[in-house]
Amino acid sequence: MGEIRVVGVMGAGTMGNGIAHVFARSGYDVLLCEIEQRFLDRGLDTLRKNLERESAKGKITADNAKASLARVTGVLNRERLAECDFVIEAATEKFEVKKTIFTDLDRVTRKDVILASNTSSISVTKLANVTSRPDRVIGMHFFNPVPMMKLVEVIRGMATSQETFAQIQDLALKLEKTPVEVNDAPGFVSNRVLMPLLNEAMYAVMEGVATPEAVDEVFKLGMAHPMGPLTLADFIGLDVCLDIMRVLQDGFGDPKYRPCPLLVRMVDAGWLGRKSGRGFYRY
């Protein structure tokens, strides 16, 4: 495995543009890939605004912000990722979508290139199995907002080599993140614990135990959480929460992971949280 100079990021949404941001800020050239121009434009615009915000707050210089943005190239053709020394996928939390991406990445990239997934719940072993390089497939789960949050869950698949793990652990450190090793299981550690908490908070609202505001106040004032579980769910995206709960339910076969019916109805209604303007709160 050679030195990583050019990084591919598959997906320019909230996580993808955040991941591109931290790589570019750390001096890597980045190819940010999307399936449609409008998604790519939105991701690049968010990245630019976030770099400008960091500059305005004095976290980086204006020159650093400008140079970081210049290192990011938006592309629509996945074939361009053949130029990359490392690729991370940050697409929607659905296995079939990720399977297609990993199949393409396996075909396009050099065989020594590590393929990572920013998945927050889906089996890294299953994703690795659709490639010809399962020893070079790994989970690299960043947290939102990526430029600010220090944690990266580094998830070994069943076939992930020690060499791959060591290189990704080192890469996370170069990004000034804190890598934490986690084995492959539905939801890993973060979402296996977090999502049932959010789901139970939703049940409390559905059953009339308390309003969303009251539930969130209990957690902020009683448990010292920086934001309540329902505010957090809106921030994550209720569709993402639902996808993860379904991965947990399917993966463990345990009824305790059944998605709250209120969550299902809200997603069906298009109330996805902050990004849609309405969730448990209006934005």
C-alpha positions as CSV (number, residue, x, y, z in Angstrom):
1,M,0.0,0.0,0.0
2,G,1.5,3.3,-1.1
3,E,1.4,6.8,0.3
4,I,-2.0,8.4,0.2
5,R,-2.0,11.7,-1.7
6,V,-5.3,11.7,-3.6
7,V,-8.5,10.8,-1.7
8,G,-11.8,10.0,-3.3
9,V,-15.1,10.7,-1.4
10,M,-18.2,9.1,-2.8
11,G,-21.2,11.2,-1.8
12,A,-21.3,15.0,-1.3
13,G,-24.1,15.1,1.3
14,T,-23.7,16.2,4.9
15,M,-21.1,13.5,5.8
16,G,-19.4,13.4,2.4
17,N,-18.7,17.1,2.2
18,G,-17.6,17.1,5.8
19,I,-15.1,14.3,5.1
20,A,-13.8,16.1,2.0
21,H,-13.4,19.2,4.2
22,V,-11.2,17.5,6.8
23,F,-9.0,15.8,4.1
24,A,-8.6,19.0,2.1
25,R,-7.8,20.9,5.3
26,S,-5.1,18.3,6.1
27,G,-3.4,18.8,2.8
28,Y,-4.9,16.0,0.7
29,D,-6.2,16.4,-2.9
30,V,-9.8,15.3,-2.9
31,L,-12.1,14.1,-5.7
32,L,-15.7,14.6,-4.4
33,C,-18.0,12.4,-6.5
34,E,-21.8,12.6,-6.8
35,I,-24.4,11.2,-9.1
36,E,-26.1,14.5,-10.0
37,Q,-24.7,18.0,-10.6
38,R,-27.2,19.6,-8.2
39,F,-26.1,17.4,-5.3
40,L,-22.5,18.1,-6.1
41,D,-23.0,21.8,-6.3
42,R,-24.8,21.8,-3.0
43,G,-22.0,19.8,-1.3
44,L,-19.3,22.1,-2.7
45,D,-21.2,25.2,-1.6
46,T,-21.6,23.8,1.9
47,L,-17.9,22.9,2.0
48,R,-17.0,26.5,0.9
49,K,-19.3,28.1,3.5
50,N,-17.9,25.9,6.3
51,L,-14.3,26.7,5.4
52,E,-15.2,30.4,5.4
53,R,-16.9,30.1,8.7
54,E,-13.7,28.5,10.2
55,S,-11.7,31.3,8.8
56,A,-14.0,34.0,10.2
57,K,-13.8,32.3,13.6
58,G,-9.9,32.3,13.4
59,K,-9.7,28.5,13.4
60,I,-7.8,28.6,10.1
61,T,-6.4,31.5,8.1
62,A,-8.2,32.9,5.0
63,D,-5.3,31.6,2.9
64,N,-5.7,28.1,4.4
65,A,-9.4,28.1,3.7
66,K,-8.8,29.2,0.1
67,A,-6.1,26.5,-0.4
68,S,-8.3,23.8,1.1
69,L,-11.2,24.6,-1.2
70,A,-8.8,24.6,-4.2
71,R,-7.7,21.0,-3.3
72,V,-11.3,19.7,-3.8
73,T,-12.5,18.8,-7.3
74,G,-16.1,17.8,-7.9
75,V,-16.7,14.9,-10.3
76,L,-19.7,13.1,-11.6
77,N,-18.0,10.2,-13.3
78,R,-16.9,7.4,-10.9
79,E,-14.2,6.4,-13.4
80,R,-12.2,9.5,-12.2
81,L,-11.7,7.8,-8.9
82,A,-9.1,5.6,-10.6
83,E,-6.7,8.5,-9.8
84,C,-7.2,8.0,-6.0
85,D,-4.9,6.3,-3.5
86,F,-7.8,5.9,-1.0
87,V,-11.6,6.1,-1.4
88,I,-14.2,6.5,1.3
89,E,-18.0,6.0,0.6
90,A,-20.5,8.3,2.3
91,A,-23.7,7.4,0.6
92,T,-27.2,6.7,2.1
93,E,-27.5,4.0,4.8
94,K,-28.9,1.3,2.5
95,F,-26.9,-1.8,1.7
96,E,-28.0,-2.2,-1.9
97,V,-26.8,1.4,-2.7
98,K,-23.5,0.8,-1.0
99,K,-23.1,-2.6,-2.7
100,T,-23.4,-1.0,-6.1
101,I,-20.8,1.7,-5.1
102,F,-18.3,-0.8,-3.7
103,T,-18.7,-3.0,-6.8
104,D,-17.9,0.0,-9.0
105,L,-15.0,1.1,-6.8
106,D,-13.5,-2.3,-6.8
107,R,-13.5,-2.3,-10.6
108,V,-12.3,1.3,-11.1
109,T,-9.5,1.7,-8.5
110,R,-6.1,0.1,-8.3
111,K,-6.1,-3.3,-6.4
112,D,-3.8,-1.9,-3.7
113,V,-6.2,0.9,-2.8
114,I,-8.1,0.7,0.5
115,L,-11.8,1.1,0.2
116,A,-13.5,2.5,3.3
117,S,-17.2,3.1,4.2
118,N,-18.5,5.8,6.5
119,T,-21.4,3.5,7.3
120,S,-22.9,4.0,10.7
121,S,-24.6,0.6,11.0
122,I,-24.2,-1.7,7.9
123,S,-21.8,-4.7,8.0
124,V,-18.4,-3.9,6.8
125,T,-17.9,-7.7,6.2
126,K,-20.9,-7.7,3.8
127,L,-19.5,-4.7,1.9
128,A,-16.1,-6.3,1.7
129,N,-17.5,-9.5,0.3
130,V,-18.8,-7.8,-2.9
131,T,-15.2,-6.8,-3.7
132,S,-12.1,-8.7,-4.8
133,R,-10.1,-7.2,-1.9
134,P,-11.9,-7.9,1.3
135,D,-8.6,-7.5,3.2
136,R,-8.5,-3.8,2.1
137,V,-12.1,-2.9,3.0
138,I,-12.7,-1.2,6.4
139,G,-15.2,1.0,8.2
140,M,-14.2,4.6,8.9
141,H,-17.3,6.1,10.7
142,F,-17.0,9.9,11.1
143,F,-19.4,11.9,13.2
144,N,-21.4,14.9,12.3
145,P,-20.4,17.7,12.0
146,V,-17.2,16.1,10.7
147,P,-14.9,19.1,10.9
148,M,-15.6,19.5,14.6
149,M,-16.1,16.0,16.0
150,K,-13.0,14.1,17.0
151,L,-14.1,10.5,17.0
152,V,-13.7,8.1,14.2
153,E,-15.0,4.5,14.7
154,V,-12.6,2.3,12.8
155,I,-14.4,-1.0,12.1
156,R,-12.7,-4.2,11.1
157,G,-14.5,-6.5,8.8
158,M,-13.9,-10.3,9.2
159,A,-11.2,-10.2,6.5
160,T,-9.7,-6.7,7.2
161,S,-5.9,-7.0,7.4
162,Q,-3.8,-5.6,10.2
163,E,-1.9,-3.6,7.6
164,T,-5.2,-2.0,6.4
165,F,-6.3,-1.3,10.0
166,A,-2.9,0.3,10.9
167,Q,-2.9,2.5,7.8
168,I,-6.4,3.8,8.5
169,Q,-5.7,4.3,12.1
170,D,-2.7,6.4,11.1
171,L,-4.7,8.3,8.5
172,A,-7.3,9.3,11.2
173,L,-4.5,10.6,13.4
174,K,-3.2,12.7,10.5
175,L,-6.6,14.2,10.2
176,E,-6.4,15.1,13.9
177,K,-9.1,12.7,14.8
178,T,-9.2,10.1,17.5
179,P,-9.6,6.6,16.1
180,V,-11.4,4.0,18.2
181,E,-11.2,0.3,17.2
182,V,-14.6,-1.5,16.9
183,N,-15.4,-4.9,15.6
184,D,-18.1,-5.5,13.0
185,A,-21.6,-5.8,14.4
186,P,-24.9,-4.0,13.5
187,G,-24.7,-0.3,14.6
188,F,-21.1,-0.9,15.9
189,V,-20.9,0.8,19.3
190,S,-22.2,4.3,18.7
191,N,-25.5,3.6,17.0
192,R,-26.2,0.3,18.8
193,V,-26.4,2.4,22.0
194,L,-27.6,5.8,20.6
195,M,-30.4,4.8,18.2
196,P,-32.5,2.8,20.7
197,L,-32.2,5.8,23.1
198,L,-33.6,8.1,20.4
199,N,-36.2,5.5,19.4
200,E,-37.4,5.2,23.0
201,A,-37.7,9.0,23.3
202,M,-40.0,8.9,20.3
203,Y,-42.1,6.2,22.0
204,A,-42.4,8.5,25.0
205,V,-43.8,11.3,22.7
206,M,-46.1,8.9,20.8
207,E,-47.5,7.5,24.0
208,G,-48.2,10.9,25.4
209,V,-45.7,10.7,28.3
210,A,-44.2,14.1,27.4
211,T,-43.9,16.6,24.6
212,P,-40.7,16.7,22.5
213,E,-39.6,19.8,24.3
214,A,-40.1,18.2,27.7
215,V,-38.2,15.0,26.7
216,D,-35.3,17.1,25.5
217,E,-35.2,19.3,28.6
218,V,-35.0,16.1,30.8
219,F,-31.9,15.0,29.0
220,K,-30.2,18.4,28.8
221,L,-30.8,19.3,32.4
222,G,-30.8,15.9,34.0
223,M,-28.2,14.1,32.0
224,A,-26.1,17.0,30.9
225,H,-26.6,16.1,27.2
226,P,-25.7,19.1,24.9
227,M,-28.9,18.6,23.0
228,G,-32.0,16.4,23.7
229,P,-32.5,13.1,21.9
230,L,-35.3,14.5,19.6
231,T,-33.3,17.5,18.6
232,L,-30.5,15.2,17.8
233,A,-32.7,12.9,15.8
234,D,-33.9,15.9,13.8
235,F,-30.3,16.9,13.3
236,I,-29.2,13.4,12.1
237,G,-32.3,13.0,9.9
238,L,-35.3,10.9,10.8
239,D,-34.9,8.9,7.6
240,V,-31.3,8.0,8.7
241,C,-32.6,7.1,12.1
242,L,-35.2,4.8,10.6
243,D,-32.7,3.1,8.3
244,I,-30.4,2.4,11.2
245,M,-33.1,1.0,13.4
246,R,-34.1,-1.3,10.6
247,V,-30.5,-2.5,10.2
248,L,-30.4,-3.2,14.0
249,Q,-33.7,-5.0,13.9
250,D,-32.7,-7.1,10.9
251,G,-29.2,-7.7,12.2
252,F,-30.1,-8.8,15.7
253,G,-33.7,-10.1,15.1
254,D,-34.6,-8.6,18.5
255,P,-38.0,-6.8,18.9
256,K,-36.4,-4.2,21.2
257,Y,-35.0,-2.7,18.0
258,R,-38.4,-2.2,16.4
259,P,-38.7,1.3,15.0
260,C,-41.2,3.5,16.7
261,P,-44.4,3.7,14.6
262,L,-44.3,7.5,15.0
263,L,-40.9,7.6,13.4
264,V,-42.1,5.5,10.5
265,R,-45.1,7.8,9.9
266,M,-43.0,11.0,10.1
267,V,-40.6,9.6,7.5
268,D,-43.5,8.6,5.3
269,A,-44.8,12.1,5.6
270,G,-41.5,13.6,4.5
271,W,-40.9,15.1,7.9
272,L,-37.2,14.2,8.0
273,G,-36.0,16.8,10.6
274,R,-33.8,19.9,10.1
275,K,-33.0,19.1,6.4
276,S,-36.7,19.1,5.4
277,G,-37.8,22.0,7.6
278,R,-39.9,19.8,9.9
279,G,-39.4,16.9,12.2
280,F,-40.1,16.8,15.9
281,Y,-39.6,20.6,15.6
282,R,-40.1,23.2,12.8
283,Y,-37.1,24.8,11.2
